[in-house]
């Protein structure tokens, strides 16, 4: 048996060389303007390559990729928790989106249908080219309309089912001022998707945040889950109020 010592941040080579430079210059979707000698540049390139599902050559490069990807999700999730507890709504939301991109290995500009298996790559690309159609448009379309849109009528029923299996909740807020510094907020949360245990498991977690009008300050937040009975537990004792 072979034993490999886990690399630390200081053991990763600090500069980009050879194939790494090719990845930076040609493959990563977001241009990296940093110096090749800067360690943060290499981490940026490797992280983008991981999300983009690029294949890398060379043992050293793949070893660095493993360390970066194993640490990235944990660090970004930790930053999200820090920003959330400090009440920084906008940056917390951005960090959560980055964490989801790392976990799912897909960019936010891609169609959420990429998380389902069995859809041809050509169909996914056609959907992503329809930038004028939001996810709400697909949700309100019939199976026939979706099939005609992707120019594959036989797949319309399957895509329609997947769209309605994607986790979605409807939220109605009731706000009541009590004093100058106290506001009562009641949320009516209704799951609005078709449950499939093979896809969703036994629960589907959601983050719920209440922010100010500028979406800068997080007033309160909670993390709850919808279960297979399509009900959401929003216990008041689990809501954390920011002072």
C-alpha positions in Angstrom: 0.0 0.0 0.0 1.1 3.5 -0.8 0.7 6.4 1.6 0.4 9.9 0.2 0.8 12.9 2.6 -2.0 15.4 2.2 -0.7 18.6 0.7 -1.0 21.9 2.6 -1.5 25.3 1.0 2.2 25.9 1.2 3.0 22.7 -0.7 1.1 23.5 -3.8 3.4 24.9 -6.4 2.9 28.7 -6.5 3.1 29.3 -10.2 1.4 28.2 -13.4 3.5 26.3 -15.9 3.0 24.3 -19.1 -0.5 22.9 -19.5 -1.8 25.1 -16.6 -1.0 28.1 -18.7 -2.9 26.6 -21.6 -5.9 26.0 -19.3 -5.9 29.6 -18.2 -5.5 31.1 -21.6 -8.0 28.9 -23.6 -10.4 27.0 -21.4 -11.6 28.8 -18.3 -14.8 30.8 -19.0 -13.8 33.7 -16.7 -10.6 35.5 -17.7 -7.9 35.4 -15.0 -5.8 38.6 -15.1 -3.5 37.7 -12.2 0.2 37.0 -12.5 1.2 33.3 -13.2 3.5 33.5 -10.2 0.6 34.4 -7.9 -0.8 31.3 -5.9 -4.3 32.7 -6.0 -4.2 32.7 -9.8 -3.5 29.0 -9.9 -6.3 28.3 -7.4 -8.6 30.3 -9.5 -7.7 28.4 -12.6 -8.0 25.0 -11.0 -11.4 25.9 -9.4 -12.8 27.1 -12.8 -11.4 23.9 -14.4 -13.2 21.8 -11.8 -16.5 23.5 -12.2 -16.2 23.3 -16.0 -15.4 19.6 -15.8 -12.1 20.0 -17.8 -9.8 17.0 -18.0 -6.2 17.7 -16.8 -3.0 15.9 -17.7 -0.2 15.2 -15.3 0.0 13.7 -11.8 1.1 16.9 -10.1 -1.7 19.0 -11.7 -4.3 16.5 -10.7 -3.0 16.2 -7.2 -3.3 20.0 -6.8 -6.8 19.8 -8.3 -7.9 17.3 -5.7 -6.7 19.4 -2.8 -8.3 22.6 -4.1 -11.6 21.0 -4.9 -11.8 19.2 -1.5 -11.2 22.4 0.3 -13.1 24.8 -1.8 -16.6 23.7 -1.0 -15.9 23.6 2.7 -14.2 27.0 2.8 -16.9 28.7 0.7 -19.7 27.2 2.8 -17.8 28.5 5.9 -17.6 32.0 4.4 -21.3 31.8 3.7 -22.1 31.0 7.3 -19.8 33.9 8.5 -21.4 36.4 6.2 -24.9 35.2 7.1 -24.3 35.5 10.9 -22.9 39.0 10.4 -26.0 40.0 8.5 -24.4 40.7 5.1 -27.2 39.7 2.8 -25.9 40.5 -0.6 -22.4 38.9 -0.3 -24.0 35.9 1.6 -26.3 35.2 -1.4 -23.3 35.5 -3.8 -21.2 33.1 -1.7 -24.1 30.6 -1.5 -24.4 30.7 -5.3 -20.6 30.0 -5.7 -20.9 27.1 -3.2 -23.7 25.6 -5.3 -21.7 25.9 -8.5 -18.8 24.1 -6.8 -21.0 21.3 -5.4 -22.9 20.8 -8.7 -20.0 21.5 -10.9 -22.0 23.7 -13.2 -22.1 27.5 -13.8 -25.1 29.6 -12.8 -25.6 30.5 -16.4 -26.3 26.9 -17.3 -29.8 25.4 -17.3 -30.8 23.7 -14.1 -31.8 20.7 -16.1 -28.2 19.7 -16.3 -28.6 18.3 -12.8 -30.9 15.6 -14.2 -29.5 12.6 -16.0 -30.4 11.3 -19.4 -30.8 14.6 -21.3 -28.8 14.8 -24.5 -26.1 17.4 -24.5 -27.4 18.9 -27.7 -30.8 19.5 -26.1 -29.2 21.2 -23.1 -27.3 23.5 -25.4 -30.4 24.4 -27.3 -32.2 25.3 -24.0 -29.2 27.4 -22.9 -29.2 29.3 -26.2 -32.8 30.4 -25.4 -31.7 33.2 -23.1 -34.9 35.1 -23.5 -36.8 32.2 -21.8 -36.4 32.2 -18.0 -37.0 29.2 -15.7 -40.5 30.7 -15.0 -41.3 30.5 -18.7 -40.4 26.8 -18.8 -42.5 26.2 -15.7 -45.6 27.7 -17.2 -45.2 25.8 -20.6 -47.0 22.7 -21.6 -45.1 19.5 -22.5 -45.9 20.2 -26.2 -44.6 23.7 -26.0 -41.3 22.6 -24.4 -40.9 19.9 -27.1 -41.5 22.4 -29.9 -39.0 24.9 -28.3 -36.1 22.4 -28.2 -37.2 21.0 -31.6 -37.6 17.5 -30.1 -41.3 16.8 -29.5 -40.8 13.3 -28.2 -38.7 14.7 -25.3 -41.2 17.4 -24.4 -43.1 15.2 -21.8 -39.9 14.1 -20.1 -38.5 17.7 -19.9 -41.9 19.0 -18.6 -41.8 16.4 -15.8 -38.2 17.3 -14.9 -39.0 21.0 -14.8 -41.8 20.3 -12.3 -39.6 18.1 -10.2 -37.1 20.9 -9.7 -37.4 22.2 -6.0 -39.5 25.3 -5.9 -41.5 27.0 -3.1 -44.1 29.7 -3.1 -43.7 32.3 -0.3 -46.2 34.7 1.0 -45.0 37.2 3.6 -47.2 39.0 6.2 -45.4 41.9 7.9 -46.8 43.7 11.0 -44.9 46.6 12.7 -45.0 46.3 16.5 -42.7 49.0 17.7 -40.1 51.3 16.0 -37.4 48.6 16.3 -39.5 45.4 16.2 -41.2 43.9 13.2 -43.3 40.8 13.1 -42.9 38.7 10.0 -45.0 35.6 9.2 -44.2 33.4 6.2 -46.6 31.0 4.4 -44.3 28.6 2.6 -45.8 26.1 0.1 -43.7 23.6 -1.8 -44.7 23.6 -5.5 -43.0 20.6 -7.1 -43.4 16.9 -7.8 -41.6 14.8 -5.2 -39.5 11.9 -6.3 -37.6 10.1 -3.6 -35.0 8.9 -6.1 -34.1 12.5 -6.9 -34.9 14.4 -3.7 -34.1 11.8 -1.1 -36.1 12.2 2.2 -35.8 16.0 2.5 -34.9 19.0 0.4 -33.2 21.9 2.3 -34.0 25.6 1.7 -32.4 28.8 3.0 -34.9 31.5 3.9 -33.6 35.0 4.4 -35.4 38.3 5.2 -33.5 41.4 4.1 -34.0 45.1 4.0 -35.2 46.9 0.9 -31.7 47.3 -0.4 -30.9 43.6 0.0 -27.8 44.5 2.1 -28.7 43.7 5.7 -30.0 40.3 6.6 -32.7 40.8 9.3 -33.3 37.1 10.0 -32.7 33.8 8.4 -33.5 30.1 8.9 -32.7 26.8 7.2 -35.6 24.4 6.7 -36.5 21.4 4.7 -39.4 20.2 2.7 -40.1 16.5 3.1 -41.9 13.9 1.0 -45.3 15.0 2.6 -44.7 18.4 1.0 -44.8 20.3 4.2 -42.2 22.8 5.5 -41.2 23.1 9.1 -40.6 26.7 9.9 -40.3 26.6 13.7 -40.0 30.0 15.4 -37.4 28.7 17.8 -35.1 28.1 14.9 -35.3 31.6 13.4 -32.3 33.6 14.4 -32.9 37.3 14.7 -30.1 39.7 14.0 -29.8 42.7 16.3 
